[in-house]
Amino acid sequence: MTGIGKKPVVEMRSITKQFLDVVANKHIDFTLFPGEICALLGENGAGKTTMMNILFGYYTCDEGEIFIKGEKVELSCPRDAISRGVGMIHQHFTLVPSQSVLENIIIGSEMAKGFFLDLKSARDKLLHLQERFGLHIDPEARIWTLSVGEQQRVEILKALYRDVEILIMDEPTAVLAPSEISDLFRTLKSLAQEGKSIVFISHKLKEVMAIAERIVVLRGGEVVAERKTGDTNLRELANLMVGRDVIERITRKKIPPGEPVLELRNLTVRNDKGLEAVKDVTLLVQKNEILGIAGVSGNGQRELADVLFGIREPEKGTIKISGKVLYTGSPLSAVKLGMARIPEDRIGTGLMMDLSVEENLILEVHVSPDFHKRGLLNFTKIHQFCNELIKAYGIMTAGRDAVTKSLSGGNLQKVILARELAGKPLIIVASQPTRGLDVGAMEYIHQRILQEKERGAGIILISEDLDEIFILSDRIVVIYEGQIMGDVRSEQASREQIGLWMSGVKK
């Protein structure tokens, strides 16, 4: 039961944190009560993760005070926070791939001290937690063999194993199927009923409304609003986050699909472990069509995207672009046949972060005769081309010469979009195009994808965000353990059916 109105378990008073010239948190006041689920909302760069990293001891504040259960505390490292009952699950997990689930969970715990480990007691405690909270997973399984969703469960169990009273969760549903999200919410509510306090960081407003009792909104490093869930709505929350009306009013135009532009036939792909990740997949994508591929992370989506991008070769099967066979294993071959690629990892594979914005914008077109004069690069045309893209895509940057790593997540994605869409591609493969982006950036990306469809492109949208799949897709395919579980027109699809397919239930 909620403890709102009781003495807070956490008080953060006038917290300020600055990184060089950037003020990440500015005089923030925040409270958390016993048994409460409090949502923390804000755009990328709003300061919410910095604020929670301070509470978890990753950072120390420049100004301000922190009280836990009424006692003023100094949190100089995560161990200090854990000893005070604070746990945090980050978007990027902190697990050792070569070790087992049990070994990862007991690392750094009391049972792991000394020369001997009481593995039996540790295992018994873990199994009890799994049964109690419905987070079942083989304690002996190696982390590298687990899907991303299973690894997240290990992180949750790791926090519960340490008897945390205050649990911070950063985008916890990003890799879960609908049924798993429901299970997670039941778990969180069960924890809250036992008196544990939860901070739920998410950009998914519908989920926030479904799980939280109170919502705190940050913008520009400051708290701009606090609302009880029953006293607000999606529109108000979105407006508070970005300072303007951003609730999407997307209407997918009913455009008859045209000729086939992409055909996958009997495609089988192995992952880095040598296991079949994509199994005998056959798909057809037409002009003026968005094919949404839904599924829980780790079911072959990444390997499928890699093959389409030309950075992984299939074991068998063929890929045709407008009837021409794609030479697999060659990214340049895919580009020449008219494919644009929006990769899942925009920082690792989509951009070269130490290069300038201009250099990233011309990565795939610098070989074009349009940008050469007498065998040399024509920098006048290159500068003009990049300036036009920066303006057309609203890329917020100090200029084309700015170092790419200085841009926010949303603007990094805009650089990729500008580069990939400038050539008016026949096919666009968009893998997790809005992952980690705030609501304003998501709105922009969605509009651009729809514009490309209306222009005539065929689009494969690979996303773990079901809202995104339903908003954009004309047709929805669900992939589970590398196989197609179902294929349905979006207007005929139900979340219940999609969720069952995502869980491996074929009805």
C-alpha positions as CSV (number, residue, x, y, z in Angstrom):
1,M,0.0,0.0,0.0
2,T,1.3,3.5,-0.9
3,G,3.1,5.4,1.8
4,I,2.4,8.8,0.3
5,G,1.7,11.1,3.3
6,K,4.1,9.1,5.5
7,K,7.7,10.0,6.2
8,P,9.7,9.7,3.0
9,V,12.3,7.0,2.5
10,V,14.3,9.3,0.2
11,E,14.7,13.0,0.2
12,M,17.0,14.8,-2.3
13,R,17.3,18.5,-1.4
14,S,18.5,21.1,-3.8
15,I,20.6,18.6,-5.8
16,T,22.9,20.3,-8.3
17,K,25.4,18.5,-10.7
18,Q,27.5,20.1,-13.4
19,F,29.6,18.5,-16.1
20,L,32.0,21.1,-17.5
21,D,29.7,23.8,-18.8
22,V,26.5,21.6,-18.7
23,V,24.3,21.8,-15.7
24,A,22.7,18.3,-15.6
25,N,20.7,18.9,-12.4
26,K,19.8,22.3,-11.0
27,H,18.5,22.6,-7.4
28,I,16.3,19.5,-7.7
29,D,14.1,18.5,-4.8
30,F,12.7,14.9,-4.9
31,T,11.0,12.7,-2.4
32,L,10.1,9.0,-2.5
33,F,7.7,7.4,0.0
34,P,7.4,3.8,1.4
35,G,5.5,1.4,-0.9
36,E,5.3,4.0,-3.7
37,I,5.9,3.6,-7.4
38,C,7.0,7.0,-8.6
39,A,7.7,7.6,-12.3
40,L,10.5,9.9,-13.5
41,L,9.9,11.4,-16.9
42,G,12.0,13.7,-19.1
43,E,13.6,14.0,-22.5
44,N,17.1,12.8,-23.3
45,G,19.4,15.2,-21.4
46,A,16.7,16.3,-19.0
47,G,18.8,15.1,-16.0
48,K,16.7,12.1,-14.8
49,T,19.5,9.5,-15.1
50,T,22.1,11.8,-13.6
51,M,19.7,12.4,-10.7
52,M,19.3,8.7,-10.1
53,N,23.0,8.0,-10.5
54,I,23.6,10.4,-7.7
55,L,21.1,8.5,-5.5
56,F,22.9,5.3,-6.4
57,G,26.4,6.6,-5.7
58,Y,27.7,6.7,-9.3
59,Y,28.1,10.4,-9.1
60,T,28.4,12.8,-6.2
61,C,26.4,16.0,-6.3
62,D,28.1,19.4,-6.4
63,E,25.5,20.9,-4.1
64,G,22.6,19.5,-2.1
65,E,21.8,16.9,0.5
66,I,20.4,13.3,0.5
67,F,18.5,11.7,3.3
68,I,17.5,8.0,3.4
69,K,14.9,7.1,6.1
70,G,15.5,10.5,7.7
71,E,19.3,10.1,8.0
72,K,21.6,12.3,6.0
73,V,24.0,10.2,4.0
74,E,27.1,10.5,1.9
75,L,27.0,8.2,-1.1
76,S,30.4,8.0,-2.7
77,C,30.0,4.8,-4.6
78,P,27.2,2.2,-5.4
79,R,28.3,0.0,-2.5
80,D,27.4,2.8,-0.2
81,A,23.9,3.1,-1.8
82,I,23.4,-0.7,-1.7
83,S,24.3,-0.8,2.0
84,R,21.6,1.8,2.5
85,G,19.1,-0.4,0.6
86,V,19.2,1.4,-2.8
87,G,19.4,-0.7,-5.9
88,M,19.5,0.4,-9.6
89,I,19.0,-1.5,-12.8
90,H,20.5,0.3,-15.8
91,Q,19.5,0.1,-19.5
92,H,23.0,-1.4,-20.1
93,F,23.5,-4.4,-17.9
94,T,26.5,-5.1,-15.6
95,L,26.7,-8.9,-15.9
96,V,29.7,-11.1,-16.6
97,P,28.8,-13.1,-19.8
98,S,31.0,-16.1,-19.0
99,Q,29.6,-16.7,-15.5
100,S,26.4,-18.3,-14.5
101,V,23.2,-16.6,-13.3
102,L,23.9,-17.6,-9.7
103,E,27.6,-16.5,-9.8
104,N,26.5,-13.1,-11.2
105,I,23.9,-12.6,-8.5
106,I,26.3,-13.3,-5.6
107,I,29.2,-11.3,-6.9
108,G,29.9,-8.6,-4.3
109,S,27.3,-9.9,-1.8
110,E,27.9,-11.1,1.7
111,M,27.8,-14.7,0.7
112,A,30.6,-14.1,-1.8
113,K,33.1,-12.9,0.9
114,G,35.9,-14.9,2.3
115,F,37.5,-18.0,0.9
116,F,34.4,-20.2,0.8
117,L,31.1,-19.5,-0.8
118,D,27.9,-20.9,0.7
119,L,26.5,-21.7,-2.7
120,K,23.7,-23.9,-1.4
121,S,22.3,-21.1,0.8
122,A,22.7,-18.7,-2.1
123,R,20.9,-21.0,-4.5
124,D,18.1,-21.6,-2.0
125,K,17.6,-17.9,-1.6
126,L,17.7,-17.3,-5.3
127,L,15.1,-20.0,-6.0
128,H,12.9,-18.5,-3.2
129,L,13.0,-15.1,-4.9
130,Q,12.3,-16.6,-8.3
131,E,9.2,-18.3,-7.0
132,R,8.0,-15.4,-4.9
133,F,8.3,-12.8,-7.7
134,G,7.7,-15.1,-10.8
135,L,11.2,-14.4,-12.2
136,H,12.1,-17.9,-13.3
137,I,15.5,-18.6,-14.8
138,D,18.0,-21.4,-14.6
139,P,20.6,-20.5,-11.9
140,E,23.3,-22.5,-13.7
141,A,22.8,-20.9,-17.2
142,R,25.7,-18.8,-18.5
143,I,24.8,-15.2,-19.1
144,W,26.0,-15.3,-22.7
145,T,23.4,-18.0,-23.5
146,L,20.5,-15.8,-22.3
147,S,18.4,-13.4,-24.3
148,V,18.4,-9.7,-23.4
149,G,15.0,-10.1,-21.7
150,E,16.4,-13.0,-19.6
151,Q,19.4,-10.9,-18.7
152,Q,17.2,-8.2,-17.4
153,R,15.5,-10.7,-15.1
154,V,18.9,-11.6,-13.7
155,E,19.5,-7.9,-12.9
156,I,16.2,-7.6,-11.1
157,L,16.9,-10.8,-9.1
158,K,20.4,-9.4,-8.3
159,A,18.9,-6.3,-6.8
160,L,16.3,-8.3,-4.9
161,Y,18.9,-10.7,-3.6
162,R,20.6,-7.7,-1.9
163,D,17.4,-7.0,0.0
164,V,17.0,-3.5,-1.5
165,E,14.2,-1.3,-0.2
166,I,14.5,1.3,-2.9
167,L,14.7,0.1,-6.5
168,I,15.5,2.4,-9.4
169,M,14.5,0.9,-12.8
170,D,15.7,2.6,-16.0
171,E,13.5,1.8,-19.0
172,P,12.8,-1.7,-17.7
173,T,10.2,-2.7,-20.3
174,A,12.2,-2.0,-23.5
175,V,13.0,-5.6,-24.1
176,L,9.9,-7.3,-22.9
177,A,6.9,-8.8,-24.6
178,P,3.4,-7.6,-23.6
179,S,2.8,-10.6,-21.4
180,E,6.2,-10.1,-19.7
181,I,5.4,-6.4,-19.1
182,S,2.2,-7.5,-17.4
183,D,4.2,-9.9,-15.3
184,L,6.8,-7.2,-14.4
185,F,4.1,-4.8,-13.4
186,R,2.6,-7.4,-11.1
187,T,6.0,-7.9,-9.6
188,L,6.5,-4.2,-9.0
189,K,3.1,-3.8,-7.5
190,S,3.8,-6.8,-5.2
191,L,7.1,-5.2,-4.2
192,A,5.3,-1.9,-3.4
193,Q,2.7,-3.7,-1.4
194,E,5.5,-5.1,0.8
195,G,6.7,-1.6,1.4
196,K,9.5,-1.3,-1.1
197,S,9.8,2.0,-3.0
198,I,10.3,2.1,-6.8
199,V,11.5,4.8,-9.2
200,F,10.3,3.9,-12.7
201,I,12.1,5.7,-15.5
202,S,10.4,5.4,-18.8
203,H,9.6,7.3,-22.0
204,K,6.5,5.2,-22.6
205,L,3.7,7.4,-21.2
206,K,1.0,4.7,-21.3
207,E,3.1,2.4,-19.2
208,V,3.8,5.2,-16.7
209,M,0.1,5.9,-16.4
210,A,-0.5,2.2,-15.8
211,I,2.1,1.5,-13.1
212,A,2.9,4.8,-11.3
213,E,1.0,6.5,-8.5
214,R,3.0,9.7,-8.8
215,I,4.9,11.3,-11.7
216,V,7.8,13.7,-11.6
217,V,8.7,15.5,-14.8
218,L,12.2,16.9,-15.5
219,R,13.1,19.4,-18.2
220,G,16.5,21.1,-18.7
221,G,17.8,19.7,-15.5
222,E,15.0,21.0,-13.3
223,V,11.8,19.5,-11.9
224,V,9.0,21.2,-13.9
225,A,6.0,19.3,-12.6
226,E,4.7,16.7,-10.2
227,R,1.4,15.0,-10.7
228,K,-0.6,12.2,-9.2
229,T,-1.5,9.7,-12.0
230,G,-5.2,10.1,-11.4
231,D,-4.9,13.9,-11.9
232,T,-3.2,14.0,-15.3
233,N,-3.3,12.5,-18.8
234,L,-1.0,11.6,-21.7
235,R,-1.3,14.9,-23.4
236,E,-0.4,16.9,-20.4
237,L,2.6,14.7,-19.6
238,A,4.0,14.9,-23.1
239,N,3.5,18.7,-23.1
240,L,5.3,19.0,-19.7
241,M,8.2,16.9,-21.0
242,V,9.0,19.0,-24.1
243,G,7.2,22.2,-23.5
244,R,4.9,21.8,-26.5
245,D,2.0,19.7,-27.8
246,V,3.6,16.4,-29.1
247,I,0.9,13.8,-28.8
248,E,1.1,12.1,-32.2
249,R,-1.9,12.4,-34.5
250,I,-0.5,10.0,-37.1
251,T,-2.9,8.8,-39.7
252,R,-1.5,6.2,-42.0
253,K,-2.7,7.0,-45.5
254,K,-4.3,4.0,-47.2
255,I,-2.0,3.6,-50.2
256,P,-2.3,0.4,-52.2
257,P,1.0,-1.4,-52.0
258,G,3.0,-1.5,-55.3
259,E,5.4,-3.9,-56.8
260,P,7.7,-6.1,-54.7
261,V,10.9,-4.3,-53.8
262,L,12.4,-6.8,-51.3
263,E,12.1,-10.6,-51.2
264,L,13.6,-12.9,-48.7
265,R,13.3,-16.6,-49.5
266,N,14.1,-19.5,-47.2
267,L,16.6,-17.4,-45.3
268,T,18.6,-19.1,-42.5
269,V,21.2,-17.2,-40.5
270,R,23.5,-18.2,-37.7
271,N,24.5,-15.9,-34.8
272,D,27.9,-15.4,-33.3
273,K,27.6,-18.6,-31.3
274,G,27.0,-20.6,-34.4
275,L,23.4,-21.3,-33.6
276,E,20.5,-20.8,-36.0
277,A,19.1,-17.3,-35.2
278,V,16.9,-17.0,-38.3
279,K,15.3,-20.2,-39.5
280,D,13.9,-20.6,-43.1
281,V,12.3,-17.1,-43.2
282,T,10.4,-16.0,-46.3
283,L,9.1,-12.5,-46.5
284,L,7.9,-10.0,-49.2
285,V,8.0,-6.2,-48.9
286,Q,6.2,-4.0,-51.5
287,K,6.4,-0.3,-52.4
288,N,4.4,2.0,-50.2
289,E,4.4,-0.6,-47.5
290,I,5.7,-0.7,-43.9
291,L,6.2,-4.2,-42.7
292,G,6.6,-4.2,-38.9
293,I,8.6,-7.1,-37.4
294,A,7.7,-7.5,-33.7
295,G,9.3,-9.8,-31.2
296,V,11.1,-9.9,-27.8
297,S,14.8,-9.1,-28.1
298,G,17.0,-12.0,-28.9
299,N,14.7,-13.8,-31.3
300,G,16.7,-13.2,-34.5
301,Q,15.9,-9.6,-35.2
302,R,19.5,-8.5,-35.0
303,E,20.8,-11.3,-37.2
304,L,18.1,-10.6,-39.8
305,A,19.0,-6.9,-39.8
306,D,22.7,-7.7,-40.1
307,V,22.1,-9.9,-43.2
308,L,20.0,-7.2,-44.8
309,F,22.6,-4.6,-44.0
310,G,25.2,-6.8,-45.7
311,I,27.4,-7.3,-42.6
312,R,26.5,-11.0,-42.1
313,E,26.2,-13.8,-44.6
314,P,23.2,-16.2,-44.5
315,E,23.8,-19.9,-44.3
316,K,21.2,-20.4,-47.0
317,G,18.5,-18.6,-48.8
318,T,18.3,-15.6,-51.1
319,I,17.6,-11.9,-50.9
320,K,16.4,-10.0,-53.9
321,I,16.0,-6.2,-54.3
322,S,13.7,-5.3,-57.2
323,G,14.3,-8.7,-58.6
324,K,18.1,-8.5,-58.4
325,V,20.0,-10.8,-56.1
326,L,21.7,-9.1,-53.3
327,Y,25.4,-10.0,-52.9
328,T,25.3,-10.8,-49.2
329,G,28.2,-9.8,-47.0
330,S,28.7,-6.5,-48.9
331,P,27.2,-3.4,-47.4
332,L,28.1,-1.4,-50.6
333,S,26.2,-3.9,-52.7
334,A,23.0,-3.2,-50.6
335,V,23.5,0.5,-51.0
336,K,24.0,0.3,-54.7
337,L,20.8,-1.6,-55.1
338,G,18.9,1.1,-53.2
339,M,18.8,0.0,-49.6
340,A,19.0,2.5,-46.7
341,R,19.9,1.3,-43.2
342,I,19.0,2.7,-39.8
343,P,20.9,0.5,-37.4
344,E,19.9,-0.5,-33.9
345,D,23.2,0.7,-32.4
346,R,23.4,4.3,-33.7
347,I,26.6,5.0,-31.7
348,G,28.5,1.7,-32.3
349,T,27.6,1.0,-36.0
350,G,25.6,3.9,-37.3
351,L,28.0,6.7,-36.8
352,M,31.7,7.5,-36.3
353,M,31.5,9.5,-33.1
354,D,34.9,11.2,-33.3
355,L,34.3,12.5,-36.8
356,S,32.4,15.7,-37.6
357,V,28.7,15.9,-38.4
358,E,29.6,16.6,-42.1
359,E,31.9,13.6,-42.3
360,N,29.2,11.4,-41.1
361,L,26.7,12.8,-43.4
362,I,28.8,12.0,-46.5
363,L,30.0,8.6,-45.4
364,E,28.1,6.8,-48.1
365,V,27.8,9.4,-50.8
366,H,31.4,10.8,-50.9
367,V,32.2,8.4,-53.8
368,S,29.4,9.9,-55.9
369,P,30.6,11.9,-59.0
370,D,28.4,14.7,-57.8
371,F,30.9,15.4,-55.1
372,H,34.0,15.3,-57.2
373,K,35.8,17.7,-59.5
374,R,38.8,16.7,-61.5
375,G,39.3,13.6,-59.3
376,L,39.2,15.6,-56.1
377,L,36.5,16.1,-53.5
378,N,34.4,19.1,-54.3
379,F,34.1,20.6,-50.8
380,T,31.9,23.5,-52.0
381,K,29.2,21.0,-53.0
382,I,29.8,18.9,-49.9
383,H,29.4,21.9,-47.6
384,Q,26.2,22.9,-49.4
385,F,24.8,19.4,-49.3
386,C,25.5,19.0,-45.6
387,N,24.1,22.5,-44.7
388,E,20.9,21.6,-46.6
389,L,20.5,18.3,-44.7
390,I,21.2,19.9,-41.3
391,K,18.5,22.5,-42.1
392,A,16.0,20.0,-43.6
393,Y,16.2,17.6,-40.7
394,G,16.4,20.1,-38.0
395,I,19.7,18.8,-36.6
396,M,20.6,20.8,-33.5
397,T,24.4,21.3,-33.8
398,A,26.9,24.0,-33.5
399,G,27.6,23.5,-37.2
400,R,28.6,20.9,-39.8
401,D,32.2,20.8,-38.3
402,A,30.9,20.0,-34.8
403,V,32.2,16.6,-33.4
404,T,29.3,14.1,-33.7
405,K,29.7,12.8,-30.1
406,S,28.6,16.3,-28.9
407,L,25.0,15.7,-30.2
408,S,22.1,14.3,-28.2
409,G,20.5,10.9,-29.0
410,G,17.7,12.4,-31.0
411,N,20.1,14.5,-33.1
412,L,22.4,11.5,-33.7
413,Q,19.4,9.7,-35.1
414,K,18.6,12.7,-37.3
415,V,22.1,12.6,-38.8
416,I,21.6,8.9,-39.7
417,L,18.2,9.6,-41.2
418,A,19.5,12.6,-43.2
419,R,22.4,10.5,-44.6
420,E,20.4,7.4,-45.4
421,L,17.3,9.1,-46.8
422,A,19.0,11.7,-48.9
423,G,19.3,9.3,-51.8
424,K,15.6,8.4,-51.9
425,P,16.1,4.7,-51.3
426,L,13.9,1.9,-52.6
427,I,14.1,0.0,-49.3
428,I,14.6,1.2,-45.8
429,V,15.5,-1.2,-43.0
430,A,14.9,0.6,-39.7
431,S,16.0,-1.4,-36.6
432,Q,14.8,0.0,-33.3
433,P,14.7,3.5,-34.8
434,T,13.4,5.3,-31.7
435,R,15.0,3.3,-28.9
436,G,16.1,5.5,-26.1
437,L,14.7,8.6,-27.7
438,D,12.3,11.1,-26.0
439,V,8.7,11.6,-27.1
440,G,9.6,14.7,-29.3
441,A,12.3,12.9,-31.2
442,M,10.1,9.8,-31.6
443,E,7.4,12.0,-33.1
444,Y,9.8,13.3,-35.7
445,I,11.2,9.9,-36.6
446,H,7.7,8.4,-37.1
447,Q,6.7,11.3,-39.4
448,R,9.8,10.8,-41.5
449,I,9.2,7.1,-41.8
450,L,5.7,7.6,-43.0
451,Q,6.8,10.3,-45.5
452,E,9.2,7.8,-47.0
453,K,6.5,5.2,-47.3
454,E,4.2,7.7,-49.1
455,R,7.1,8.6,-51.4
456,G,7.1,4.9,-52.5
457,A,9.7,3.2,-50.4
458,G,9.3,-0.3,-49.0
459,I,10.1,-0.3,-45.3
460,I,11.0,-3.0,-42.8
461,L,10.5,-1.7,-39.3
462,I,12.1,-3.9,-36.6
463,S,10.9,-2.8,-33.2
464,E,10.4,-4.1,-29.7
465,D,8.0,-1.2,-29.0
466,L,4.5,-2.5,-29.8
467,D,3.0,1.0,-29.8
468,E,5.4,1.9,-32.6
469,I,4.6,-1.3,-34.5
470,F,0.9,-0.6,-34.4
471,I,1.2,3.2,-35.2
472,L,3.4,2.7,-38.3
473,S,2.9,-0.7,-39.8
474,D,0.6,-1.7,-42.6
475,R,1.4,-5.4,-42.0
476,I,2.8,-7.0,-38.8
477,V,5.0,-10.1,-38.7
478,V,6.0,-11.7,-35.4
479,I,9.4,-13.5,-35.0
480,Y,10.0,-16.0,-32.2
481,E,13.2,-18.1,-31.9
482,G,14.0,-17.1,-35.5
483,Q,10.8,-18.3,-37.0
484,I,7.8,-16.4,-38.3
485,M,4.9,-17.0,-35.9
486,G,2.3,-15.0,-37.6
487,D,1.6,-12.4,-40.4
488,V,-1.4,-10.1,-40.2
489,R,-2.6,-6.8,-41.6
490,S,-2.4,-4.2,-38.9
491,E,-6.1,-3.3,-39.0
492,Q,-6.9,-6.9,-38.3
493,A,-4.3,-7.4,-35.6
494,S,-5.0,-7.4,-31.8
495,R,-2.5,-6.9,-29.1
496,E,-3.6,-10.1,-27.5
497,Q,-2.8,-12.1,-30.6
498,I,0.5,-10.3,-31.2
499,G,1.5,-10.9,-27.6
500,L,0.7,-14.6,-27.8
501,W,2.9,-14.9,-30.9
502,M,5.7,-13.0,-29.2
503,S,5.5,-15.5,-26.4
504,G,5.7,-18.5,-28.8
505,V,2.0,-19.4,-28.6
506,K,0.7,-20.0,-32.1
507,K,-3.1,-19.9,-32.2
